[in-house]
Amino acid sequence: MSPPLPDLETFPPLRAWQRKALVEYLRRRSEDFMAVATPGAGKTTFALRIAAELLAHGTVEAVTVVCPTEHLKTQWANAAARVGIQLDPMFRNSDVHSSRDFHGAVLTYAQVGMAPAVHRRRTMTRPTFVILDEIHHAGDSRTWGDGVKSAFDEAERRLMLTGTPFRSDDNPIPFVAYERGEDGLQRSRADSVYGYSDALRDGVVRPVLFMAYSGETRWRTNAGDELAARLGEPMTKDLVAQAWRTALDHRGGWMPQVLRAADARLSRLREHGITDAGGLVIASDQQTARAYAKLLHEITGQSAVVVLSDDEGASGRIASFALSEDRWMVAVRMVSEGVDIPRLAVGVYATSASTPLYFAQAIGRFVRARRPGETATVFLPSVPHLLGLASEMEAQRDHILGAPKEKDGLDDDLLERAQKEEDAAGELEKQFEALSASAELDQVIFDGTSFGTGALTGTAEEEEYLGLPGLLTPDQVHVLLNKRQADQLAAQKRQKAAEPVPEPRKPEVVPMSAGERRNSLRRQLNTLVAAHHHRTNLPHGKIHAELRRLCGGPPSAQATIEQLEERIATIQTL
């Protein structure tokens, strides 16, 4: 006997964007529908409501969910069971049919890719609704893409879900519609879009503060040369990669300092409103993850939960951490996508993986809001490419086929290894040896705006930002950060006024370093943007975007001195 059909009358209420997308779906009644919604917006609930509608009205008799990882299979099955849809997370390719105890099954993309014929037969046996979660993964390899296409081409209905409808390659995504633009390039087309900025406005997700740390790094090359560089300063892509890796080395000083700062921020959140706040460190490989966990134990006196990919017991550890009040989890890729731990409020981005897709999915672990005013804080290295991604959190991207690849300052092959292989560090570490690294707060990024540092002493200023209240609306965050920016400028003026005036005949000018000059210009630009905001009531982000349109160049967090000077001159004419 089949399980009872879900009761639509008892289904949880939908958010506004979910209701709007559901109406659009039911209106179209097309085979394929792609919904793009920012992580934390509620894609799972939306998909299950459609499944319940189709089952209740007899449009389909079975449901199949395809997701990226084994852990997410269990998460999907549990969420479905709560609304009366029974899905089998243990279905194997060797099974002939789904058990009659279930409405369907949950699979992984890898599982479908290994035996598409098995799932094609299942799909053709009964009218089936297929939910393709994080559909961009269907383009990870030709085997996966071809397998998904073959297995579900005959499905009655297909729903594609993603929080990041873009990829770092040209592999087309099955069942996704592409439209050719005026530039001749094909872009993915979504039927429903609910971006981070929309969700932030509605209070569905948390605002995210990025705290970027710079510092001096030293390393030895395989030729025996010792090199030193300041993290975040302009340099070649190879030097950026090596300085970055040196900072992330657990034996240096950068990671312990940043972890202490992150734990202090976590304590602040717990003391002021988010009593069960948890932290997540995203590491590059297994060995480093264990080393970070050891550092956290030394700093906090408490053991950190370590999750390594899809190893045995990983799902249980994640579930236990989500329900506990433990302080820290350290993970390698396992928690970068789809995993729901709403209490995560502090993150440390301690990996050299930096494709836009990976970064967006990783940051998505911290944005799930539970109550008004919750904020999230993510600590990251002051690397120009990462600063650009942090500044563009609200940007809506599409998957573009045939687009020229942008050089983002790091070798594409290096990024691919760092993201997809747990032993990625090995190849790079053969090329150099990390010697030392120090950390200091470089800038705070919020809503695309960079708030530079430097007016106070390093420790005092860091404590100012670490001590921000945990429960704040986005507007309140802006007010506090702008106030701190103004206080810093006032402190600089007082300090300058208190200094003795040098004799005219013996002037002594101490030139600023490039880093000091850039920080000063960022502060000046932000002050002018704030003043323009008060005159026009335009959001800070829109003012910065207009300056970028007029002057060109990247976000202010990674802009050059010349670009900042041009924007300062431009805003004074607006």
C-alpha positions as CSV (number, residue, x, y, z in Angstrom):
1,M,0.0,0.0,0.0
2,S,1.3,3.4,-0.9
3,P,1.7,6.1,1.8
4,P,-1.1,8.6,2.2
5,L,-0.9,11.8,0.2
6,P,0.3,15.0,1.8
7,D,-2.4,17.3,3.3
8,L,-2.2,20.7,1.7
9,E,-4.3,22.2,4.5
10,T,-1.6,21.5,7.1
11,F,1.4,22.6,4.9
12,P,3.5,25.3,6.6
13,P,2.8,28.9,5.4
14,L,5.0,30.1,2.6
15,R,7.0,33.3,2.4
16,A,6.0,35.9,-0.1
17,W,8.6,34.9,-2.7
18,Q,7.6,31.3,-2.4
19,R,3.9,32.1,-2.9
20,K,4.7,34.2,-5.9
21,A,6.9,31.5,-7.4
22,L,4.3,28.8,-6.7
23,V,1.6,30.9,-8.5
24,E,3.9,31.3,-11.5
25,Y,4.7,27.6,-11.5
26,L,1.0,26.6,-11.4
27,R,0.1,29.2,-14.1
28,R,2.7,27.9,-16.5
29,R,2.2,24.2,-16.1
30,S,5.4,23.6,-18.1
31,E,7.6,20.6,-17.9
32,D,10.6,22.6,-16.7
33,F,10.9,25.4,-14.2
34,M,14.1,26.9,-12.7
35,A,13.9,28.7,-9.4
36,V,16.9,30.8,-8.3
37,A,16.9,31.8,-4.6
38,T,19.7,32.8,-2.4
39,P,21.0,30.3,0.2
40,G,18.7,30.4,3.3
41,A,15.6,31.6,1.4
42,G,13.7,28.4,1.6
43,K,14.2,26.5,-1.7
44,T,13.5,23.2,-0.1
45,T,10.1,24.2,1.3
46,F,9.1,25.8,-2.0
47,A,10.0,22.6,-3.9
48,L,8.2,20.3,-1.4
49,R,5.0,22.5,-1.7
50,I,5.0,22.0,-5.5
51,A,5.5,18.2,-5.0
52,A,2.6,18.2,-2.5
53,E,0.4,20.0,-5.0
54,L,1.3,17.7,-7.9
55,L,0.8,14.5,-5.8
56,A,-2.5,15.7,-4.3
57,H,-4.0,16.6,-7.7
58,G,-2.8,13.4,-9.3
59,T,-0.5,15.1,-11.8
60,V,2.3,12.8,-10.6
61,E,2.5,9.6,-8.7
62,A,6.2,9.7,-7.6
63,V,8.8,12.2,-6.6
64,T,12.6,12.0,-7.2
65,V,15.0,14.4,-5.6
66,V,18.6,14.7,-6.9
67,C,21.2,16.6,-4.7
68,P,25.0,17.0,-4.5
69,T,25.9,14.9,-1.4
70,E,25.0,11.9,0.7
71,H,24.3,14.2,3.7
72,L,21.8,16.2,1.8
73,K,19.9,13.1,0.9
74,T,19.1,12.6,4.6
75,Q,18.3,16.3,5.0
76,W,15.9,16.2,2.1
77,A,14.2,13.1,3.3
78,N,13.7,14.5,6.8
79,A,12.3,17.8,5.5
80,A,9.9,15.9,3.2
81,A,8.7,13.7,6.0
82,R,7.7,16.7,8.0
83,V,5.2,17.7,5.4
84,G,3.9,14.2,4.7
85,I,6.0,13.2,1.7
86,Q,8.0,10.0,2.3
87,L,11.3,9.8,0.4
88,D,13.8,7.0,0.6
89,P,17.3,8.4,1.2
90,M,18.8,4.8,1.1
91,F,17.8,3.9,-2.4
92,R,20.6,2.2,-4.3
93,N,21.2,1.6,-7.9
94,S,20.9,-2.1,-7.4
95,D,17.3,-1.7,-6.3
96,V,14.7,-2.5,-8.9
97,H,11.9,-0.3,-7.6
98,S,11.3,2.1,-4.8
99,S,9.6,0.6,-1.7
100,R,5.8,1.0,-1.5
101,D,6.5,2.7,1.8
102,F,7.7,5.8,0.0
103,H,6.5,8.4,-2.5
104,G,9.9,8.3,-4.1
105,A,13.6,8.5,-3.5
106,V,16.5,10.9,-2.9
107,L,19.6,10.4,-5.0
108,T,23.0,12.1,-5.6
109,Y,24.2,13.4,-9.0
110,A,27.0,10.9,-8.8
111,Q,24.5,8.0,-8.2
112,V,22.5,9.0,-11.3
113,G,25.6,9.4,-13.4
114,M,26.7,5.9,-12.6
115,A,23.4,4.2,-13.7
116,P,21.2,6.5,-15.6
117,A,19.3,3.6,-17.2
118,V,18.1,2.5,-13.8
119,H,16.6,5.8,-13.0
120,R,15.2,6.2,-16.5
121,R,13.2,3.0,-16.0
122,R,12.0,4.2,-12.6
123,T,10.9,7.5,-14.1
124,M,9.0,5.9,-17.0
125,T,7.2,3.4,-14.7
126,R,5.1,6.2,-13.0
127,P,4.5,9.9,-13.8
128,T,7.3,11.4,-11.8
129,F,8.2,14.9,-10.5
130,V,12.0,15.4,-10.4
131,I,13.6,18.0,-8.2
132,L,17.1,18.8,-9.2
133,D,18.7,20.5,-6.2
134,E,21.7,22.8,-6.9
135,I,21.3,22.0,-10.6
136,H,24.6,23.5,-11.6
137,H,26.2,20.3,-10.3
138,A,24.7,18.5,-13.2
139,G,27.4,20.2,-15.3
140,D,30.3,19.1,-13.1
141,S,31.2,16.4,-15.5
142,R,29.9,15.1,-18.8
143,T,29.0,11.8,-17.2
144,W,26.8,13.6,-14.6
145,G,25.2,15.9,-17.2
146,D,24.5,13.2,-19.7
147,G,23.3,10.9,-16.9
148,V,20.8,13.4,-15.6
149,K,19.6,14.2,-19.1
150,S,19.1,10.5,-20.0
151,A,17.5,9.5,-16.6
152,F,14.9,12.3,-16.4
153,D,14.2,13.3,-20.0
154,E,10.9,11.5,-19.8
155,A,9.8,12.9,-16.4
156,E,6.3,14.4,-16.1
157,R,7.7,17.6,-14.5
158,R,11.1,18.9,-13.6
159,L,12.0,21.6,-11.1
160,M,15.6,23.0,-11.0
161,L,16.8,24.7,-7.9
162,T,19.9,26.7,-7.3
163,G,21.3,29.5,-5.2
164,T,24.1,30.1,-7.7
165,P,23.1,29.7,-11.3
166,F,26.6,30.1,-12.7
167,R,29.6,27.9,-13.2
168,S,33.3,28.4,-13.8
169,D,33.2,26.5,-17.1
170,D,31.2,26.2,-20.3
171,N,29.5,22.9,-19.5
172,P,25.8,23.4,-20.3
173,I,23.4,22.4,-17.5
174,P,20.7,19.9,-18.5
175,F,17.1,21.2,-18.7
176,V,18.2,24.8,-18.1
177,A,17.0,27.3,-20.7
178,Y,19.6,29.6,-22.3
179,E,19.0,32.8,-24.2
180,R,21.4,34.5,-26.5
181,G,22.0,38.2,-25.6
182,E,23.1,41.1,-27.7
183,D,26.7,40.2,-27.1
184,G,26.1,36.8,-28.7
185,L,26.6,34.9,-25.5
186,Q,24.1,32.5,-24.1
187,R,22.9,33.1,-20.6
188,S,20.8,30.8,-18.3
189,R,17.2,31.9,-17.9
190,A,15.4,31.5,-14.6
191,D,11.6,31.4,-14.2
192,S,11.8,32.8,-10.6
193,V,14.6,34.8,-9.0
194,Y,14.9,35.8,-5.4
195,G,18.4,37.3,-4.7
196,Y,20.3,38.0,-1.6
197,S,19.5,41.7,-1.7
198,D,15.7,40.9,-1.9
199,A,16.0,38.4,1.0
200,L,18.0,40.9,3.1
201,R,15.3,43.5,2.5
202,D,12.6,41.1,3.6
203,G,14.5,40.0,6.7
204,V,14.8,36.4,5.4
205,V,18.6,36.3,5.5
206,R,21.2,38.0,7.8
207,P,23.5,40.9,6.8
208,V,27.1,39.7,6.6
209,L,30.1,41.7,7.8
210,F,33.4,40.6,6.2
211,M,36.4,41.2,8.4
212,A,39.5,41.1,6.1
213,Y,42.9,40.5,7.7
214,S,46.2,41.5,6.2
215,G,49.7,40.9,7.6
216,E,53.3,40.2,6.8
217,T,54.2,36.8,5.4
218,R,57.5,35.1,4.8
219,W,58.3,31.9,2.9
220,R,61.1,30.1,1.3
221,T,60.9,29.0,-2.4
222,N,62.1,25.6,-3.6
223,A,65.2,27.4,-4.9
224,G,66.1,28.4,-1.4
225,D,65.2,32.1,-1.7
226,E,63.4,33.7,1.2
227,L,60.6,36.1,0.2
228,A,58.4,38.4,2.2
229,A,55.1,40.2,1.2
230,R,52.2,42.0,2.9
231,L,49.0,40.1,2.3
232,G,46.6,42.1,0.2
233,E,49.2,44.4,-1.5
234,P,49.5,44.3,-5.3
235,M,51.7,41.5,-6.5
236,T,51.9,38.8,-9.2
237,K,49.4,35.9,-9.1
238,D,52.1,33.4,-8.0
239,L,53.2,35.6,-5.1
240,V,49.5,36.2,-4.1
241,A,49.0,32.4,-4.0
242,Q,52.1,31.8,-1.9
243,A,51.5,34.7,0.5
244,W,47.9,33.5,0.8
245,R,49.0,29.9,1.5
246,T,51.6,31.1,4.0
247,A,48.9,33.0,5.9
248,L,46.7,29.9,6.1
249,D,49.6,27.8,7.4
250,H,48.6,26.6,10.9
251,R,52.2,26.9,12.1
252,G,52.4,30.6,11.5
253,G,50.9,33.5,13.4
254,W,48.1,34.5,11.0
255,M,45.7,31.7,11.6
256,P,46.0,31.7,15.5
257,Q,45.4,35.4,15.6
258,V,42.4,35.3,13.2
259,L,40.9,32.3,15.1
260,R,41.2,34.2,18.4
261,A,39.5,37.2,16.8
262,A,36.7,35.0,15.4
263,D,36.2,33.3,18.7
264,A,36.0,36.7,20.4
265,R,33.3,37.7,17.9
266,L,31.5,34.5,18.6
267,S,31.5,35.2,22.4
268,R,30.2,38.7,21.7
269,L,27.3,37.3,19.7
270,R,26.5,34.8,22.4
271,E,26.5,37.4,25.1
272,H,24.2,39.8,23.1
273,G,21.3,38.0,21.6
274,I,22.4,34.9,19.7
275,T,23.0,32.7,22.7
276,D,23.6,29.5,20.7
277,A,25.8,31.1,17.9
278,G,28.2,28.6,16.3
279,G,31.3,29.1,14.2
280,L,32.6,27.3,11.1
281,V,36.1,27.2,9.8
282,I,36.3,26.2,6.1
283,A,39.7,24.5,5.4
284,S,41.4,23.4,2.2
285,D,42.3,19.8,3.2
286,Q,42.0,17.1,5.9
287,Q,45.4,17.6,7.5
288,T,44.9,21.4,7.8
289,A,41.4,20.9,9.2
290,R,42.7,18.8,12.0
291,A,45.4,21.3,12.7
292,Y,42.9,24.2,12.9
293,A,40.8,22.1,15.3
294,K,43.8,21.7,17.5
295,L,44.4,25.5,17.5
296,L,40.7,26.1,18.4
297,H,41.0,23.7,21.3
298,E,44.1,25.6,22.6
299,I,42.3,28.9,22.2
300,T,38.9,28.0,23.6
301,G,39.6,25.0,25.8
302,Q,36.8,23.1,24.0
303,S,37.0,20.5,21.3
304,A,35.9,21.5,17.8
305,V,33.8,19.2,15.6
306,V,35.8,18.1,12.5
307,V,33.9,17.1,9.4
308,L,35.9,15.7,6.5
309,S,34.0,15.4,3.2
310,D,31.6,12.5,3.0
311,D,33.5,10.3,5.5
312,E,31.5,7.8,7.6
313,G,29.6,9.5,10.4
314,A,29.9,13.0,8.9
315,S,26.1,13.4,8.6
316,G,25.6,12.5,12.2
317,R,28.3,14.9,13.4
318,I,26.7,17.7,11.4
319,A,23.3,17.0,12.7
320,S,24.5,16.8,16.3
321,F,26.4,20.1,15.9
322,A,23.3,21.8,14.5
323,L,21.3,20.8,17.6
324,S,24.0,21.4,20.1
325,E,25.6,24.6,21.6
326,D,29.1,23.6,20.7
327,R,31.2,26.6,19.6
328,W,33.2,25.5,16.5
329,M,33.1,23.1,13.6
330,V,36.0,22.7,11.1
331,A,35.0,21.3,7.7
332,V,36.5,20.5,4.3
333,R,33.9,21.1,1.6
334,M,31.3,19.1,3.4
335,V,29.5,22.1,4.8
336,S,30.1,24.4,1.8
337,E,26.7,23.8,0.2
338,G,23.1,23.1,1.1
339,V,23.8,22.0,4.7
340,D,21.3,23.7,7.0
341,I,22.9,24.8,10.4
342,P,20.9,28.0,11.1
343,R,22.9,28.8,14.3
344,L,26.1,29.4,12.3
345,A,26.9,33.1,12.7
346,V,30.7,33.3,12.5
347,G,32.9,31.9,9.8
348,V,36.6,31.8,8.9
349,Y,37.3,31.4,5.2
350,A,40.6,29.5,5.6
351,T,40.8,28.0,2.1
352,S,42.5,29.0,-1.1
353,A,39.4,28.0,-3.2
354,S,37.9,31.2,-4.6
355,T,35.7,30.6,-7.6
356,P,32.6,32.8,-7.3
357,L,30.4,29.6,-7.1
358,Y,32.4,28.1,-4.2
359,F,32.6,31.5,-2.3
360,A,28.9,32.2,-2.6
361,Q,27.9,28.7,-1.5
362,A,30.3,28.9,1.5
363,I,29.1,32.3,2.6
364,G,25.5,30.9,2.2
365,R,26.1,28.8,5.3
366,F,26.0,31.9,7.5
367,V,23.1,33.9,6.1
368,R,20.1,31.9,7.4
369,A,18.0,34.2,9.6
370,R,16.0,32.9,12.5
371,R,14.9,36.2,14.2
372,P,15.0,39.9,13.3
373,G,18.4,41.6,13.7
374,E,20.7,38.6,13.6
375,T,24.0,39.3,11.9
376,A,26.8,37.1,10.6
377,T,30.5,37.8,10.5
378,V,33.0,36.1,8.2
379,F,36.8,36.4,8.6
380,L,38.9,36.1,5.5
381,P,42.4,36.9,4.1
382,S,42.8,40.3,2.6
383,V,43.3,39.0,-0.9
384,P,42.1,41.2,-3.7
385,H,40.0,38.5,-5.4
386,L,38.2,37.5,-2.2
387,L,37.6,41.2,-1.3
388,G,35.9,41.6,-4.7
389,L,33.7,38.6,-4.1
390,A,32.8,39.9,-0.7
391,S,31.9,43.4,-2.1
392,E,29.6,41.8,-4.7
393,M,27.6,39.6,-2.4
394,E,24.4,41.1,-3.8
395,A,25.3,40.7,-7.5
396,Q,23.0,38.4,-9.5
397,R,24.9,36.1,-11.8
398,D,23.8,33.8,-14.6
399,H,25.6,30.9,-16.2
400,I,27.2,32.2,-19.4
401,L,28.3,29.8,-22.2
402,G,31.3,30.8,-24.2
403,A,32.3,33.8,-22.1
404,P,36.0,34.7,-22.0
405,K,37.6,33.7,-18.8
406,E,38.6,36.6,-16.5
407,K,42.0,36.5,-14.8
408,D,41.3,37.1,-11.2
409,G,44.8,37.1,-10.0
410,L,45.2,33.4,-9.3
411,D,45.9,30.5,-11.7
412,D,42.7,28.7,-12.7
413,D,44.4,25.3,-12.3
414,L,45.5,26.2,-8.8
415,L,42.0,27.2,-7.8
416,E,40.5,24.0,-9.2
417,R,42.9,21.9,-7.3
418,A,42.4,23.8,-4.1
419,Q,38.6,23.5,-4.4
420,K,38.1,20.0,-5.6
421,E,41.0,18.0,-4.2
422,E,41.6,17.5,-0.5
423,D,45.3,17.1,-1.0
424,A,45.5,20.3,-3.1
425,A,47.9,21.9,-0.6
426,G,50.5,19.2,-1.4
427,E,51.4,20.4,-4.9
428,L,51.8,24.0,-3.8
429,E,53.7,23.3,-0.7
430,K,56.3,21.4,-2.7
431,Q,57.1,24.8,-4.3
432,F,57.7,26.7,-1.1
433,E,57.9,26.5,2.6
434,A,55.9,28.8,4.9
435,L,58.2,30.5,7.5
436,S,56.1,33.1,9.4
437,A,53.0,35.2,9.1
438,S,51.3,37.9,11.3
439,A,47.7,39.1,11.1
440,E,46.1,42.5,11.5
441,L,42.6,43.8,10.7
442,D,42.8,45.6,7.3
443,Q,39.2,46.5,6.5
444,V,35.6,45.7,7.2
445,I,33.3,45.2,4.2
446,F,29.5,45.5,4.5
447,D,26.9,45.9,1.7
448,G,29.6,46.5,-0.9
449,T,31.3,49.3,1.1
450,S,34.8,49.0,2.5
451,F,35.5,50.6,5.9
452,G,39.3,51.0,6.2
453,T,41.3,50.9,9.4
454,G,44.2,52.8,10.8
455,A,43.0,55.6,13.0
456,L,43.3,53.7,16.2
457,T,46.0,51.4,17.5
458,G,45.7,47.9,15.9
459,T,44.3,46.1,19.0
460,A,42.0,48.9,20.0
461,E,40.5,49.2,16.6
462,E,40.0,45.5,16.1
463,E,38.2,45.3,19.5
464,E,35.9,48.2,18.2
465,Y,34.7,46.0,15.3
466,L,34.7,42.7,17.2
467,G,32.5,44.3,19.8
468,L,29.7,45.3,17.5
469,P,26.3,44.2,18.9
470,G,25.0,40.9,17.6
471,L,21.4,41.9,16.9
472,L,21.3,44.7,14.4
473,T,19.3,45.6,11.3
474,P,21.2,46.3,8.1
475,D,20.5,50.1,8.6
476,Q,21.8,49.9,12.1
477,V,25.0,48.2,10.9
478,H,25.5,51.0,8.4
479,V,25.0,53.7,11.0
480,L,27.5,52.1,13.4
481,L,30.1,51.5,10.8
482,N,29.8,55.1,9.4
483,K,30.0,56.4,12.9
484,R,33.2,54.5,13.5
485,Q,34.6,55.7,10.2
486,A,33.8,59.3,11.2
487,D,35.3,58.8,14.7
488,Q,38.5,57.5,13.1
489,L,38.8,60.5,10.8
490,A,38.2,62.8,13.8
491,A,40.9,61.0,15.8
492,Q,43.3,61.4,12.9
493,K,42.5,65.2,12.8
494,R,43.0,65.6,16.5
495,Q,46.3,63.7,16.4
496,K,47.5,65.8,13.5
497,A,46.4,69.0,15.3
498,A,48.2,68.0,18.4
499,E,51.5,67.4,16.6
500,P,54.0,70.2,16.8
501,V,54.3,72.3,13.6
502,P,57.7,71.8,12.0
503,E,59.8,74.9,11.3
504,P,59.2,76.1,7.8
505,R,62.9,76.1,6.9
506,K,63.2,72.5,7.9
507,P,60.1,70.6,6.8
508,E,60.1,66.9,7.3
509,V,57.7,64.9,5.2
510,V,57.2,61.2,6.0
511,P,55.6,59.6,2.9
512,M,52.7,57.2,3.3
513,S,53.2,53.6,2.3
514,A,50.9,52.4,-0.5
515,G,48.8,50.5,2.0
516,E,48.4,53.6,4.2
517,R,47.5,55.8,1.2
518,R,44.9,53.3,0.0
519,N,43.3,53.0,3.4
520,S,43.2,56.8,3.7
521,L,41.5,57.1,0.3
522,R,39.0,54.4,1.1
523,R,38.0,56.2,4.3
524,Q,37.7,59.5,2.4
525,L,35.6,57.9,-0.3
526,N,33.3,56.3,2.2
527,T,32.9,59.6,4.1
528,L,31.9,61.3,0.8
529,V,29.5,58.4,-0.1
530,A,27.9,58.7,3.4
531,A,27.4,62.5,2.9
532,H,25.9,61.9,-0.6
533,H,23.6,59.3,1.0
534,H,22.3,61.9,3.5
535,R,21.7,64.4,0.7
536,T,20.0,62.1,-1.8
537,N,18.7,59.1,0.4
538,L,20.3,56.8,-2.1
539,P,21.7,53.5,-0.6
540,H,25.5,53.4,-0.1
541,G,25.7,50.4,-2.4
542,K,24.0,52.2,-5.3
543,I,26.2,55.2,-4.9
544,H,29.3,53.0,-5.1
545,A,27.9,51.2,-8.1
546,E,27.3,54.5,-9.9
547,L,30.8,55.5,-9.3
548,R,32.1,52.2,-10.7
549,R,29.9,52.7,-13.7
550,L,31.2,56.2,-14.3
551,C,34.9,55.5,-13.5
552,G,35.3,51.8,-14.1
553,G,37.2,49.4,-12.1
554,P,36.5,46.9,-9.3
555,P,34.8,47.5,-5.9
556,S,36.5,49.9,-3.6
557,A,37.8,47.0,-1.4
558,Q,40.2,46.1,-4.3
559,A,40.5,49.3,-6.2
560,T,43.9,50.9,-6.9
561,I,45.0,54.2,-5.5
562,E,44.4,55.9,-8.9
563,Q,40.9,54.4,-9.1
564,L,40.0,55.6,-5.6
565,E,41.3,59.1,-6.4
566,E,39.2,59.2,-9.6
567,R,36.1,58.2,-7.7
568,I,36.7,60.8,-5.0
569,A,37.0,63.5,-7.7
570,T,33.9,62.2,-9.4
571,I,31.6,62.1,-6.3
572,Q,32.6,65.7,-5.5
573,T,30.9,66.7,-8.8
574,L,27.7,64.8,-8.3
